[in-house]
Amino acid sequence: MKRTLAVRVYNESGVLTRVASVFSSRGYNIDSIAVGSTETYGVSRIIIILPANAQKIEQVTKQLNKLIQVIEVNDITERACVERELMLIKVKIIKENRSEILELAKIFRAKVVDISLNSVTFEIAGDAGKIITFQQLLENFEVLEIVRSGKIALERDLGLNTEILKKI
């Protein structure tokens, strides 16, 4: 099962290397890692996605908490969160398929961020399902380049898990 860790750290040189080395030294693979500033000056949040069970997460959490730069480590996998990813995707276009591609983008609320006579680049943000579906539909055309960010997440204040609500 994929787990999501939220790690708050002091924004110092080399902190990302130290955090990543905790995983690599134990042979754990990181599927996704995203780092960014927080509302507090000098503090960053690292969101790490990795395949692991609860025992491995507990072990890694203990090791991360030993690092001086680490403020807090939370496993937010089971918590109610707002989660997003970002993808830029460049697709080859020809006159015959231009309107079809642009219509798909409209349905998925993807933004055109660059266009030429031969290609169009879209920006799309959302949950992984939305991103993957849009990507798969565009594979019917010629995808030239793709880049995806890692998942970012914040816990919901009200604690409502919208994934559970979708199943009702």
MOTAJO-V947363 format. One record per residue. N is the residue number from 1. RES is the residue in one letter. OMEGA is omega in radians with two decimals (999 if undefined). Layout:
# MOTAJO-V947363
[[N/RES/OMEGA] [N/RES/OMEGA]]
This chain:
# MOTAJO-V947363
[[1/M/3.11] [2/K/-3.13] [3/R/3.13] [4/T/3.08] [5/L/3.02] [6/A/-3.07] [7/V/3.05] [8/R/-3.07] [9/V/2.96] [10/Y/-3.08] [11/N/-3.13] [12/E/3.11] [13/S/3.07] [14/G/-3.09] [15/V/3.13] [16/L/3.10] [17/T/3.14] [18/R/3.13] [19/V/-3.13] [20/A/-3.13] [21/S/3.06] [22/V/-3.13] [23/F/-3.08] [24/S/-3.13] [25/S/3.10] [26/R/3.11] [27/G/3.12] [28/Y/3.11] [29/N/3.06] [30/I/3.10] [31/D/-3.07] [32/S/3.07] [33/I/3.13] [34/A/-3.10] [35/V/3.08] [36/G/3.11] [37/S/3.10] [38/T/3.11] [39/E/-3.13] [40/T/3.13] [41/Y/3.09] [42/G/3.14] [43/V/3.09] [44/S/3.06] [45/R/3.08] [46/I/3.06] [47/I/-3.07] [48/I/3.07] [49/I/-3.14] [50/L/3.05] [51/P/-3.12] [52/A/3.03] [53/N/-3.08] [54/A/-3.14] [55/Q/3.12] [56/K/3.14] [57/I/3.12] [58/E/3.13] [59/Q/-3.14] [60/V/3.13] [61/T/3.11] [62/K/3.14] [63/Q/3.12] [64/L/-3.14] [65/N/3.08] [66/K/3.14] [67/L/-3.10] [68/I/-3.07] [69/Q/-3.08] [70/V/3.12] [71/I/-3.03] [72/E/3.08] [73/V/3.11] [74/N/2.97] [75/D/-3.07] [76/I/-3.10] [77/T/-3.06] [78/E/-3.10] [79/R/3.09] [80/A/-3.07] [81/C/2.89] [82/V/-3.09] [83/E/3.12] [84/R/2.96] [85/E/3.10] [86/L/3.08] [87/M/2.92] [88/L/-3.12] [89/I/3.13] [90/K/-3.07] [91/V/3.06] [92/K/3.10] [93/I/2.99] [94/I/-3.06] [95/K/-3.07] [96/E/-3.09] [97/N/-3.09] [98/R/-3.08] [99/S/3.12] [100/E/3.12] [101/I/-3.14] [102/L/3.09] [103/E/3.06] [104/L/3.13] [105/A/3.13] [106/K/3.14] [107/I/-3.09] [108/F/-3.11] [109/R/3.06] [110/A/3.14] [111/K/2.99] [112/V/-3.13] [113/V/3.06] [114/D/3.12] [115/I/3.06] [116/S/3.11] [117/L/-3.04] [118/N/-3.08] [119/S/3.04] [120/V/3.10] [121/T/3.14] [122/F/2.97] [123/E/3.12] [124/I/3.11] [125/A/3.11] [126/G/3.10] [127/D/-3.06] [128/A/-3.14] [129/G/3.13] [130/K/-3.11] [131/I/-3.10] [132/I/3.13] [133/T/3.12] [134/F/3.13] [135/Q/-3.13] [136/Q/3.11] [137/L/3.13] [138/L/3.10] [139/E/3.01] [140/N/3.05] [141/F/-3.14] [142/E/3.09] [143/V/-3.10] [144/L/-3.13] [145/E/3.06] [146/I/2.95] [147/V/-3.13] [148/R/3.03] [149/S/2.98] [150/G/3.11] [151/K/2.97] [152/I/-3.06] [153/A/2.98] [154/L/3.09] [155/E/3.09] [156/R/3.14] [157/D/-3.10] [158/L/3.12] [159/G/3.11] [160/L/3.12] [161/N/-3.09] [162/T/3.09] [163/E/3.09] [164/I/-3.14] [165/L/3.13] [166/K/-3.08] [167/K/-3.10] [168/I/999]]
